[in-house]
Amino acid sequence: MMEPEALKFTESHEWVSVDGDEATIGITDHAQSEMNDIIYVELPATGTTLRKGDVFAVLESVKAAAEVNSPVSGEVIGVNPDLDGEPERINRDPFGDGWLVRVRMSDPSEVEGLMSHDEYRAMLGEG
């Protein structure tokens, strides 16, 4: 599990873990709890080019469908293969086994505009 304190966050409840020019992206615990039981995940193909703000995934629950926006620009270099058969991993471990995609960022400086964990918690009214 990734430590939320080390991640960057968006106002639309995505998180980013950065390692050099690579970013792992998922949804926050708040987002998964709002959706309830996730039953289907639609992810982009490896090699897909994303622009910051693009919808790159759709998550469906028994309650609703939600689009997931990319917090950074770049090329998808990996998707979480385990979500195909076990989308509930997102509910169980949103900051770990429930990650969605890995992206090679074309502009790593975009991460600087994202929120820290404390800023994200304050936005949620938890800080």
MMTF fields as JSON, N, C-alpha, C and O atoms, coordinates in Angstrom:
{
  "mmtfVersion": "1.0.0",
  "mmtfProducer": "UNKNOWN",
  "numBonds": 507,
  "numAtoms": 508,
  "numGroups": 127,
  "numChains": 1,
  "numModels": 1,
  "chainsPerModel": [1],
  "groupsPerChain": [127],
  "chainIdList": ["A"],
  "bondAtomList": [4, 2, 8, 6, 12, 10, 16, 14, 20, 18, 24, 22, 28, 26, 32, 30, 36, 34, 40, 38, 44, 42, 48, 46, 52, 50, 56, 54, 60, 58, 64, 62, 68, 66, 72, 70, 76, 74, 80, 78, 84, 82, 88, 86, 92, 90, 96, 94, 100, 98, 104, 102, 108, 106, 112, 110, 116, 114, 120, 118, 124, 122, 128, 126, 132, 130, 136, 134, 140, 138, 144, 142, 148, 146, 152, 150, 156, 154, 160, 158, 164, 162, 168, 166, 172, 170, 176, 174, 180, 178, 184, 182, 188, 186, 192, 190, 196, 194, 200, 198, 204, 202, 208, 206, 212, 210, 216, 214, 220, 218, 224, 222, 228, 226, 232, 230, 236, 234, 240, 238, 244, 242, 248, 246, 252, 250, 256, 254, 260, 258, 264, 262, 268, 266, 272, 270, 276, 274, 280, 278, 284, 282, 288, 286, 292, 290, 296, 294, 300, 298, 304, 302, 308, 306, 312, 310, 316, 314, 320, 318, 324, 322, 328, 326, 332, 330, 336, 334, 340, 338, 344, 342, 348, 346, 352, 350, 356, 354, 360, 358, 364, 362, 368, 366, 372, 370, 376, 374, 380, 378, 384, 382, 388, 386, 392, 390, 396, 394, 400, 398, 404, 402, 408, 406, 412, 410, 416, 414, 420, 418, 424, 422, 428, 426, 432, 430, 436, 434, 440, 438, 444, 442, 448, 446, 452, 450, 456, 454, 460, 458, 464, 462, 468, 466, 472, 470, 476, 474, 480, 478, 484, 482, 488, 486, 492, 490, 496, 494, 500, 498, 504, 502],
  "bondOrderList": [1, 1, 1, 1, 1, 1, 1, 1, 1, 1, 1, 1, 1, 1, 1, 1, 1, 1, 1, 1, 1, 1, 1, 1, 1, 1, 1, 1, 1, 1, 1, 1, 1, 1, 1, 1, 1, 1, 1, 1, 1, 1, 1, 1, 1, 1, 1, 1, 1, 1, 1, 1, 1, 1, 1, 1, 1, 1, 1, 1, 1, 1, 1, 1, 1, 1, 1, 1, 1, 1, 1, 1, 1, 1, 1, 1, 1, 1, 1, 1, 1, 1, 1, 1, 1, 1, 1, 1, 1, 1, 1, 1, 1, 1, 1, 1, 1, 1, 1, 1, 1, 1, 1, 1, 1, 1, 1, 1, 1, 1, 1, 1, 1, 1, 1, 1, 1, 1, 1, 1, 1, 1, 1, 1, 1, 1],
  "groupList": [{"groupName": "MET", "atomNameList": ["N", "CA", "C", "O"], "elementList": ["N", "C", "C", "O"], "formalChargeList": [0, 0, 0, 0], "bondAtomList": [1, 0, 2, 1, 3, 2], "bondOrderList": [1, 1, 2], "singleLetterCode": "M", "chemCompType": "L-PEPTIDE LINKING"}, {"groupName": "GLU", "atomNameList": ["N", "CA", "C", "O"], "elementList": ["N", "C", "C", "O"], "formalChargeList": [0, 0, 0, 0], "bondAtomList": [1, 0, 2, 1, 3, 2], "bondOrderList": [1, 1, 2], "singleLetterCode": "E", "chemCompType": "L-PEPTIDE LINKING"}, {"groupName": "PRO", "atomNameList": ["N", "CA", "C", "O"], "elementList": ["N", "C", "C", "O"], "formalChargeList": [0, 0, 0, 0], "bondAtomList": [1, 0, 2, 1, 3, 2], "bondOrderList": [1, 1, 2], "singleLetterCode": "P", "chemCompType": "L-PEPTIDE LINKING"}, {"groupName": "ALA", "atomNameList": ["N", "CA", "C", "O"], "elementList": ["N", "C", "C", "O"], "formalChargeList": [0, 0, 0, 0], "bondAtomList": [1, 0, 2, 1, 3, 2], "bondOrderList": [1, 1, 2], "singleLetterCode": "A", "chemCompType": "L-PEPTIDE LINKING"}, {"groupName": "LEU", "atomNameList": ["N", "CA", "C", "O"], "elementList": ["N", "C", "C", "O"], "formalChargeList": [0, 0, 0, 0], "bondAtomList": [1, 0, 2, 1, 3, 2], "bondOrderList": [1, 1, 2], "singleLetterCode": "L", "chemCompType": "L-PEPTIDE LINKING"}, {"groupName": "LYS", "atomNameList": ["N", "CA", "C", "O"], "elementList": ["N", "C", "C", "O"], "formalChargeList": [0, 0, 0, 0], "bondAtomList": [1, 0, 2, 1, 3, 2], "bondOrderList": [1, 1, 2], "singleLetterCode": "K", "chemCompType": "L-PEPTIDE LINKING"}, {"groupName": "PHE", "atomNameList": ["N", "CA", "C", "O"], "elementList": ["N", "C", "C", "O"], "formalChargeList": [0, 0, 0, 0], "bondAtomList": [1, 0, 2, 1, 3, 2], "bondOrderList": [1, 1, 2], "singleLetterCode": "F", "chemCompType": "L-PEPTIDE LINKING"}, {"groupName": "THR", "atomNameList": ["N", "CA", "C", "O"], "elementList": ["N", "C", "C", "O"], "formalChargeList": [0, 0, 0, 0], "bondAtomList": [1, 0, 2, 1, 3, 2], "bondOrderList": [1, 1, 2], "singleLetterCode": "T", "chemCompType": "L-PEPTIDE LINKING"}, {"groupName": "SER", "atomNameList": ["N", "CA", "C", "O"], "elementList": ["N", "C", "C", "O"], "formalChargeList": [0, 0, 0, 0], "bondAtomList": [1, 0, 2, 1, 3, 2], "bondOrderList": [1, 1, 2], "singleLetterCode": "S", "chemCompType": "L-PEPTIDE LINKING"}, {"groupName": "HIS", "atomNameList": ["N", "CA", "C", "O"], "elementList": ["N", "C", "C", "O"], "formalChargeList": [0, 0, 0, 0], "bondAtomList": [1, 0, 2, 1, 3, 2], "bondOrderList": [1, 1, 2], "singleLetterCode": "H", "chemCompType": "L-PEPTIDE LINKING"}, {"groupName": "TRP", "atomNameList": ["N", "CA", "C", "O"], "elementList": ["N", "C", "C", "O"], "formalChargeList": [0, 0, 0, 0], "bondAtomList": [1, 0, 2, 1, 3, 2], "bondOrderList": [1, 1, 2], "singleLetterCode": "W", "chemCompType": "L-PEPTIDE LINKING"}, {"groupName": "VAL", "atomNameList": ["N", "CA", "C", "O"], "elementList": ["N", "C", "C", "O"], "formalChargeList": [0, 0, 0, 0], "bondAtomList": [1, 0, 2, 1, 3, 2], "bondOrderList": [1, 1, 2], "singleLetterCode": "V", "chemCompType": "L-PEPTIDE LINKING"}, {"groupName": "ASP", "atomNameList": ["N", "CA", "C", "O"], "elementList": ["N", "C", "C", "O"], "formalChargeList": [0, 0, 0, 0], "bondAtomList": [1, 0, 2, 1, 3, 2], "bondOrderList": [1, 1, 2], "singleLetterCode": "D", "chemCompType": "L-PEPTIDE LINKING"}, {"groupName": "GLY", "atomNameList": ["N", "CA", "C", "O"], "elementList": ["N", "C", "C", "O"], "formalChargeList": [0, 0, 0, 0], "bondAtomList": [1, 0, 2, 1, 3, 2], "bondOrderList": [1, 1, 2], "singleLetterCode": "G", "chemCompType": "PEPTIDE LINKING"}, {"groupName": "ILE", "atomNameList": ["N", "CA", "C", "O"], "elementList": ["N", "C", "C", "O"], "formalChargeList": [0, 0, 0, 0], "bondAtomList": [1, 0, 2, 1, 3, 2], "bondOrderList": [1, 1, 2], "singleLetterCode": "I", "chemCompType": "L-PEPTIDE LINKING"}, {"groupName": "GLN", "atomNameList": ["N", "CA", "C", "O"], "elementList": ["N", "C", "C", "O"], "formalChargeList": [0, 0, 0, 0], "bondAtomList": [1, 0, 2, 1, 3, 2], "bondOrderList": [1, 1, 2], "singleLetterCode": "Q", "chemCompType": "L-PEPTIDE LINKING"}, {"groupName": "ASN", "atomNameList": ["N", "CA", "C", "O"], "elementList": ["N", "C", "C", "O"], "formalChargeList": [0, 0, 0, 0], "bondAtomList": [1, 0, 2, 1, 3, 2], "bondOrderList": [1, 1, 2], "singleLetterCode": "N", "chemCompType": "L-PEPTIDE LINKING"}, {"groupName": "TYR", "atomNameList": ["N", "CA", "C", "O"], "elementList": ["N", "C", "C", "O"], "formalChargeList": [0, 0, 0, 0], "bondAtomList": [1, 0, 2, 1, 3, 2], "bondOrderList": [1, 1, 2], "singleLetterCode": "Y", "chemCompType": "L-PEPTIDE LINKING"}, {"groupName": "ARG", "atomNameList": ["N", "CA", "C", "O"], "elementList": ["N", "C", "C", "O"], "formalChargeList": [0, 0, 0, 0], "bondAtomList": [1, 0, 2, 1, 3, 2], "bondOrderList": [1, 1, 2], "singleLetterCode": "R", "chemCompType": "L-PEPTIDE LINKING"}],
  "groupTypeList": [0, 0, 1, 2, 1, 3, 4, 5, 6, 7, 1, 8, 9, 1, 10, 11, 8, 11, 12, 13, 12, 1, 3, 7, 14, 13, 14, 7, 12, 9, 3, 15, 8, 1, 0, 16, 12, 14, 14, 17, 11, 1, 4, 2, 3, 7, 13, 7, 7, 4, 18, 5, 13, 12, 11, 6, 3, 11, 4, 1, 8, 11, 5, 3, 3, 3, 1, 11, 16, 8, 2, 11, 8, 13, 1, 11, 14, 13, 11, 16, 2, 12, 4, 12, 13, 1, 2, 1, 18, 14, 16, 18, 12, 2, 6, 13, 12, 13, 10, 4, 11, 18, 11, 18, 0, 8, 12, 2, 8, 1, 11, 1, 13, 4, 0, 8, 9, 12, 1, 17, 18, 3, 0, 4, 13, 1, 13],
  "groupIdList": [1, 2, 3, 4, 5, 6, 7, 8, 9, 10, 11, 12, 13, 14, 15, 16, 17, 18, 19, 20, 21, 22, 23, 24, 25, 26, 27, 28, 29, 30, 31, 32, 33, 34, 35, 36, 37, 38, 39, 40, 41, 42, 43, 44, 45, 46, 47, 48, 49, 50, 51, 52, 53, 54, 55, 56, 57, 58, 59, 60, 61, 62, 63, 64, 65, 66, 67, 68, 69, 70, 71, 72, 73, 74, 75, 76, 77, 78, 79, 80, 81, 82, 83, 84, 85, 86, 87, 88, 89, 90, 91, 92, 93, 94, 95, 96, 97, 98, 99, 100, 101, 102, 103, 104, 105, 106, 107, 108, 109, 110, 111, 112, 113, 114, 115, 116, 117, 118, 119, 120, 121, 122, 123, 124, 125, 126, 127],
  "secStructList": [7, 7, 7, 4, 4, 4, 7, 3, 3, 7, 6, 6, 1, 3, 3, 3, 3, 3, 3, 6, 6, 3, 3, 3, 3, 3, 3, 7, 2, 2, 2, 2, 2, 2, 2, 7, 1, 3, 3, 3, 3, 3, 7, 7, 7, 6, 6, 7, 3, 3, 7, 6, 6, 7, 3, 3, 3, 3, 3, 3, 3, 1, 1, 7, 3, 3, 3, 3, 3, 7, 1, 1, 7, 3, 3, 3, 3, 3, 3, 7, 4, 4, 4, 6, 6, 7, 6, 6, 2, 2, 2, 2, 7, 6, 6, 6, 6, 6, 7, 7, 3, 3, 3, 3, 3, 1, 7, 4, 4, 4, 4, 4, 4, 1, 5, 7, 2, 2, 2, 2, 2, 2, 2, 6, 6, 7, 7],
  "xCoordList": [0.837, 0.0, 0.875, 1.861, 0.493, 1.214, 0.711, -0.475, 1.608, 1.232, 0.578, 1.215, -0.667, -1.347, -0.569, -0.653, 0.183, 0.945, 1.994, 2.416, 2.422, 3.456, 2.869, 3.619, 1.557, 0.9, 0.482, 0.477, 0.128, -0.48, -1.93, -2.258, -2.8, -4.238, -4.861, -4.326, -6.019, -6.79, -8.103, -8.518, -8.748, -10.055, -11.111, -12.139, -10.856, -11.827, -11.49, -11.98, -10.657, -10.424, -9.566, -9.769, -8.603, -7.578, -6.315, -6.096, -5.48, -4.18, -3.088, -3.319, -1.891, -0.736, 0.466, 0.757, 1.153, 2.435, 3.492, 3.381, 4.515, 5.52, 6.831, 7.302, 7.414, 8.737, 9.48, 9.324, 10.295, 10.973, 9.949, 9.197, 9.921, 8.933, 7.72, 6.896, 7.619, 6.478, 5.514, 5.921, 4.229, 3.183, 2.245, 1.807, 1.941, 0.891, -0.33, -0.23, -1.493, -2.713, -3.814, -3.968, -4.571, -5.728, -6.763, -6.634, -7.796, -8.796, -8.639, -8.114, -9.097, -8.915, -9.91, -10.899, -9.614, -10.514, -11.874, -12.912, -11.865, -13.123, -13.953, -15.156, -13.31, -14.027, -14.612, -15.77, -13.816, -14.335, -15.471, -16.407, -15.4, -16.466, -17.761, -18.853, -17.639, -18.825, -19.514, -20.737, -18.726, -19.281, -19.885, -20.763, -19.449, -19.821, -19.117, -17.983, -19.753, -19.089, -18.854, -19.798, -17.581, -17.225, -17.302, -16.704, -18.052, -18.279, -17.672, -17.597, -17.235, -16.661, -15.708, -15.961, -14.609, -13.609, -13.253, -12.93, -13.314, -12.878, -11.626, -11.669, -10.497, -9.21, -8.713, -9.13, -7.822, -7.284, -6.267, -5.758, -5.982, -4.962, -3.577, -3.386, -2.617, -1.226, -0.862, -1.229, -0.143, 0.228, -0.687, -0.366, -1.821, -2.745, -2.082, -1.449, -2.233, -1.713, -2.808, -3.931, -2.469, -3.419, -2.969, -1.775, -3.943, -3.676, -4.27, -5.299, -3.627, -4.145, -5.607, -5.951, -6.462, -7.885, -8.713, -9.936, -8.062, -8.79, -9.44, -8.884, -10.613, -11.212, -10.438, -10.33, -9.901, -9.14, -9.725, -9.309, -10.674, -11.255, -12.697, -13.097, -13.465, -14.832, -14.963, -14.61, -15.47, -15.712, -17.214, -17.911, -17.708, -19.137, -19.348, -18.642, -20.341, -20.739, -22.219, -22.864, -22.752, -24.182, -24.977, -26.175, -24.302, -24.937, -24.83, -25.766, -23.675, -23.418, -22.229, -21.514, -22.04, -20.824, -20.077, -20.69, -18.763, -17.958, -16.8, -16.157, -16.543, -15.386, -14.197, -14.34, -13.024, -11.792, -10.939, -10.686, -10.496, -9.712, -8.227, -7.818, -7.432, -5.989, -5.433, -5.663, -4.709, -4.115, -2.852, -2.371, -2.312, -1.08, -1.196, -2.051, -0.314, -0.23, 0.861, 1.859, 0.666, 1.696, 1.133, 0.0, 1.948, 1.579, 1.334, 2.13, 0.232, -0.074, 0.95, 1.06, 1.699, 2.71, 2.307, 3.002, 1.189, 0.702, -0.67, -1.004, -1.462, -2.762, -2.779, -2.058, -3.587, -3.653, -4.414, -5.637, -3.7, -4.355, -5.313, -6.213, -5.133, -5.962, -7.38, -8.279, -7.58, -8.902, -9.912, -11.118, -9.428, -10.33, -11.208, -12.414, -10.615, -11.38, -11.793, -12.68, -11.139, -11.406, -11.496, -10.645, -12.514, -12.614, -12.783, -12.519, -13.227, -13.419, -12.104, -12.117, -10.967, -9.665, -9.614, -8.968, -10.305, -10.327, -10.984, -10.525, -12.05, -12.716, -11.861, -11.793, -11.211, -10.433, -9.139, -8.743, -8.478, -7.139, -6.904, -6.086, -7.611, -7.516, -6.119, -5.783, -5.303, -3.954, -2.894, -1.702, -3.294, -2.346, -2.758, -2.594, -3.304, -3.695, -4.771, -5.016, -5.417, -6.484, -6.035, -6.873, -4.712, -4.235, -4.833, -5.219, -4.907, -5.544, -4.538, -4.503, -3.71, -2.767, -1.419, -1.284, -0.419, 0.9, 1.124, 0.825, 1.652, 1.834, 3.27, 3.816, 3.887, 5.169, 4.808, 4.285, 5.092, 4.656, 5.437, 6.657, 4.721, 5.38, 5.785, 6.668, 5.153, 5.474, 5.375, 4.36, 6.447, 6.403, 6.099, 5.677, 6.305, 6.032, 4.536, 4.161, 3.671, 2.23, 1.89, 0.896, 2.704, 2.457, 2.509, 1.834, 3.314, 3.464, 2.15, 1.985, 1.214, -0.068, -1.098, -2.217, -0.735, -1.666, -1.575, -0.624, -2.565, -2.629, -1.806, -1.643, -1.296, -0.676, -1.791, -2.967, -1.416, -2.398, -3.13, -4.349, -2.394, -3.02, -3.994, -5.074, -3.607, -4.495, -5.761, -6.86, -5.591, -6.734, -7.681, -8.896, -7.127, -7.961, -8.701, -9.862, -8.028, -8.681, -9.837, -10.885, -9.653, -10.72, -11.941, -13.082, -11.686, -12.774, -13.391, -14.398, -12.776, -13.262, -12.756, -13.313, -11.682, -11.123, -9.872, -9.369, -9.37, -8.105, -8.3, -7.327],
  "yCoordList": [-1.192, 0.0, 1.245, 1.333, 2.203, 3.463, 4.337, 4.328, 5.072, 5.957, 7.212, 7.924, 7.501, 8.678, 9.98, 10.888, 10.067, 11.289, 11.565, 12.709, 10.53, 10.69, 10.943, 11.122, 10.961, 11.087, 12.525, 13.374, 12.774, 14.036, 13.746, 12.626, 14.749, 14.545, 15.607, 16.704, 15.248, 16.189, 16.501, 15.786, 17.579, 17.929, 16.9, 16.79, 16.135, 15.123, 13.739, 12.729, 13.694, 12.492, 11.418, 10.226, 11.841, 10.918, 11.152, 12.243, 10.106, 10.254, 9.885, 9.15, 10.418, 10.169, 9.855, 10.568, 8.78, 8.449, 8.63, 8.045, 9.432, 9.764, 9.058, 9.04, 8.47, 7.852, 8.267, 7.647, 9.326, 9.864, 10.467, 11.364, 9.966, 10.477, 9.553, 9.71, 8.589, 7.67, 8.003, 8.319, 7.921, 8.191, 6.998, 6.49, 6.554, 5.565, 6.345, 7.216, 6.022, 6.787, 5.859, 4.735, 6.35, 5.619, 6.6, 7.81, 6.069, 6.94, 6.863, 5.888, 7.892, 7.983, 7.105, 6.624, 6.919, 6.181, 6.873, 6.211, 8.197, 8.953, 8.62, 8.381, 8.604, 8.326, 6.924, 6.737, 5.931, 4.56, 4.371, 3.618, 5.049, 4.878, 5.55, 5.091, 6.636, 7.292, 6.4, 6.433, 5.602, 4.746, 3.459, 2.88, 3.007, 1.691, 0.597, 0.793, -0.537, -1.702, -1.532, -1.504, -1.419, -1.285, -2.664, -3.625, -2.747, -4.043, -4.139, -5.232, -3.003, -3.033, -1.861, -0.767, -2.103, -1.066, -1.094, -2.148, 0.065, 0.193, 1.057, 2.229, 0.463, 1.159, 1.339, 0.602, 2.313, 2.521, 1.444, 0.74, 1.329, 0.39, 0.966, 2.182, 0.084, 0.513, 1.211, 0.749, 2.32, 3.096, 4.283, 5.145, 4.342, 5.468, 6.742, 6.738, 7.833, 9.123, 9.874, 10.009, 10.356, 11.107, 12.553, 12.846, 13.449, 14.837, 15.073, 14.496, 15.911, 16.243, 16.657, 17.504, 16.052, 16.36, 15.411, 15.374, 14.629, 13.658, 12.587, 12.182, 12.134, 10.951, 9.747, 9.557, 8.935, 7.771, 6.452, 5.388, 6.504, 5.267, 5.517, 6.642, 4.431, 4.474, 3.371, 2.219, 3.736, 2.779, 2.672, 3.683, 1.44, 1.241, 0.527, -0.423, 1.011, 0.349, 0.025, 0.374, -0.634, -0.915, 0.384, 0.418, 1.443, 2.718, 3.718, 4.475, 3.718, 4.755, 4.375, 3.41, 5.159, 5.058, 6.374, 7.439, 6.297, 7.501, 7.508, 6.484, 8.679, 8.853, 9.261, 9.971, 8.795, 9.128, 9.973, 9.583, 11.136, 12.066, 11.913, 11.645, 12.089, 11.979, 13.246, 14.347, 13.099, 14.264, 14.765, 15.86, 13.955, 14.307, 13.904, 13.102, 14.481, 14.125, 13.088, 13.077, 12.209, 11.227, 10.013, 10.02, 8.962, 7.718, 6.62, 6.425, 5.911, 4.787, 3.683, 3.176, 3.315, 2.257, 0.982, -0.031, 1.031, -0.166, 0.067, 1.174, -0.996, -0.951, -2.076, -3.063, -1.936, -2.947, -4.166, -4.117, -5.264, -6.433, -7.131, -7.845, -6.936, -7.626, -7.068, -7.73, -5.848, -5.235, -5.853, -5.737, -6.512, -7.131, -8.181, -8.236, -9.001, -10.038, -9.681, -10.311, -8.655, -8.277, -6.758, -6.159, -6.131, -4.671, -4.212, -3.056, -5.134, -4.769, -4.464, -3.968, -4.754, -4.373, -2.866, -2.409, -2.1, -0.647, -0.293, 0.612, -0.999, -0.746, -1.2, -0.518, -2.347, -2.918, -2.156, -1.97, -1.715, -1.141, -0.058, -0.248, 1.08, 2.094, 2.686, 3.158, 2.667, 3.228, 2.156, 2.453, 0.936, -0.161, -1.004, -0.598, -2.202, -3.135, -2.587, -3.157, -1.496, -0.925, 0.178, 0.909, 0.319, 1.335, 1.058, -0.072, 2.097, 1.955, 1.847, 0.837, 2.89, 2.91, 3.473, 4.141, 3.171, 3.804, 4.6, 4.135, 5.795, 6.722, 7.229, 7.584, 7.262, 7.963, 9.409, 9.715, 10.288, 11.677, 12.424, 12.294, 13.205, 14.049, 15.385, 16.065, 15.765, 17.016, 16.801, 17.13, 16.241, 15.945, 17.155, 16.988, 18.371, 19.559, 19.726, 20.486, 19.027, 19.112, 18.661, 19.107, 17.786, 17.263, 18.388, 18.326, 19.414, 20.516, 21.241, 21.854, 21.182, 21.856, 21.039, 21.503, 19.822, 18.958, 19.206, 19.823, 18.722, 18.949, 17.933, 16.785, 18.38, 17.465, 16.723, 17.058, 15.719, 14.97, 15.897, 15.809, 16.778, 17.711, 18.654, 18.935, 19.147, 20.04, 19.297, 19.85, 18.039, 17.232, 16.995, 17.14, 16.631, 16.406, 17.684, 17.635, 18.818, 20.091, 20.355, 20.852, 20.027, 20.197, 19.352, 19.776, 18.153, 17.263, 17.675, 17.112, 18.66, 19.081, 18.206, 18.21, 17.445, 16.544, 17.118, 16.568, 18.224, 18.746, 19.748, 20.295],
  "zCoordList": [0.0, 0.0, 0.0, 0.731, -0.835, -0.866, 0.276, 0.605, 0.862, 1.963, 1.387, 0.611, 1.742, 1.197, 1.395, 0.568, 2.487, 2.762, 1.685, 1.52, 0.947, -0.073, -1.462, -2.422, -1.582, -2.878, -3.151, -2.26, -4.416, -4.828, -5.198, -5.591, -5.073, -5.241, -6.134, -6.297, -6.713, -7.517, -6.809, -5.897, -7.243, -6.688, -7.064, -6.397, -8.149, -8.592, -8.038, -8.543, -7.005, -6.188, -6.852, -6.619, -7.682, -8.161, -7.343, -6.817, -7.24, -6.594, -7.595, -8.555, -7.342, -8.199, -7.32, -6.36, -7.666, -7.049, -8.128, -9.206, -7.852, -8.856, -8.556, -7.419, -9.611, -9.539, -10.798, -11.851, -10.688, -11.869, -12.811, -12.43, -14.068, -15.024, -15.143, -16.044, -14.224, -14.238, -13.1, -11.982, -13.424, -12.438, -12.373, -13.406, -11.173, -10.958, -10.492, -9.629, -11.074, -10.818, -10.313, -10.791, -9.343, -8.837, -8.334, -8.521, -7.692, -7.073, -5.559, -5.021, -4.9, -3.453, -2.697, -3.25, -1.435, -0.563, -0.501, -0.475, -0.477, -0.466, -1.708, -1.606, -2.878, -4.13, -4.139, -4.511, -3.728, -3.766, -2.769, -3.035, -1.617, -0.63, -1.09, -0.755, -1.857, -2.411, -3.442, -3.578, -4.167, -5.219, -4.677, -5.317, -3.54, -3.007, -3.798, -4.235, -3.988, -4.578, -6.075, -6.864, -6.454, -7.865, -8.507, -8.021, -9.612, -10.254, -11.651, -12.213, -12.226, -13.576, -13.729, -13.224, -14.434, -14.689, -16.168, -16.717, -16.809, -18.2, -18.201, -17.827, -18.629, -18.624, -20.051, -20.944, -20.284, -21.629, -21.982, -21.11, -23.268, -23.727, -23.458, -23.471, -23.214, -23.113, -24.419, -25.499, -24.317, -25.499, -25.749, -26.567, -25.062, -25.204, -24.688, -23.633, -25.444, -25.012, -24.264, -24.752, -23.084, -22.26, -22.138, -22.077, -22.103, -21.744, -20.368, -20.017, -19.606, -18.276, -18.405, -19.229, -17.582, -17.605, -18.449, -18.311, -19.336, -20.16, -19.296, -18.275, -19.705, -19.087, -19.611, -20.823, -18.706, -19.155, -18.673, -19.133, -17.761, -17.24, -16.828, -16.528, -16.822, -16.313, -15.271, -15.522, -14.108, -13.034, -12.836, -12.746, -12.769, -12.548, -11.228, -10.887, -10.494, -9.252, -9.363, -10.351, -8.359, -8.366, -8.246, -8.526, -7.829, -7.545, -8.701, -8.957, -9.407, -10.409, -11.28, -11.007, -12.333, -13.139, -12.97, -12.9, -12.906, -12.715, -13.696, -13.928, -14.267, -15.135, -14.277, -13.283, -14.684, -13.975, -14.91, -16.05, -14.425, -15.232, -14.945, -13.816, -15.99, -15.813, -15.169, -15.669, -14.071, -13.422, -14.119, -13.826, -15.049, -15.754, -17.225, -17.6, -18.049, -19.464, -19.663, -18.942, -20.652, -20.958, -21.661, -22.142, -21.714, -22.389, -21.362, -20.444, -21.526, -20.646, -20.903, -22.019, -19.861, -20.002, -19.279, -19.362, -18.571, -17.899, -17.304, -16.884, -17.274, -16.6, -15.579, -15.728, -14.558, -13.505, -14.032, -14.17, -14.328, -14.918, -13.962, -14.403, -12.671, -11.681, -11.589, -11.069, -12.094, -11.975, -12.929, -12.715, -13.985, -14.955, -14.28, -14.524, -13.447, -12.764, -11.354, -10.779, -10.791, -9.398, -9.235, -8.579, -9.822, -9.687, -8.24, -7.912, -7.375, -5.965, -5.253, -4.126, -5.893, -5.317, -5.06, -4.117, -5.914, -5.741, -4.409, -3.712, -4.055, -2.774, -1.597, -0.574, -1.741, -0.635, -0.374, 0.777, -1.451, -1.299, -2.355, -3.255, -2.258, -3.309, -3.484, -4.57, -2.429, -2.517, -2.76, -2.695, -3.035, -3.252, -4.433, -5.584, -4.149, -5.205, -6.129, -7.192, -5.746, -6.557, -7.502, -8.031, -7.73, -8.674, -10.057, -10.358, -10.893, -12.202, -13.341, -14.043, -13.53, -14.658, -14.233, -13.208, -15.073, -14.962, -16.242, -17.342, -16.078, -17.193, -17.201, -16.156, -18.403, -18.554, -18.864, -19.936, -17.919, -18.042, -19.117, -19.217, -19.916, -20.908, -20.292, -20.816, -19.192, -18.505, -16.991, -16.377, -16.39, -14.954, -14.073, -12.928, -14.584, -13.764, -13.488, -12.595, -14.241, -13.977, -12.56, -11.986, -12.001, -10.652, -9.618, -8.59, -9.898, -8.945, -8.684, -7.629, -9.628, -9.461, -8.702, -8.482, -8.298, -7.573, -6.07, -5.591, -5.339, -3.894, -3.11, -3.524, -1.977, -1.019, -0.288, -0.431, 0.489, 1.277, 2.25, 2.394, 2.911, 3.858, 3.158, 3.678, 1.966, 1.215, 0.779, 0.819, 0.363, -0.058, 1.121, 0.983, 2.274, 3.463, 3.858, 4.265, 3.737, 4.058, 3.093, 3.505, 1.812, 0.829, 1.208, 1.026, 1.737, 2.148, 3.485, 3.916, 4.132, 5.443, 6.569, 7.667, 6.294, 7.307, 7.957, 8.937, 7.414, 7.889, 8.952, 9.47]
}
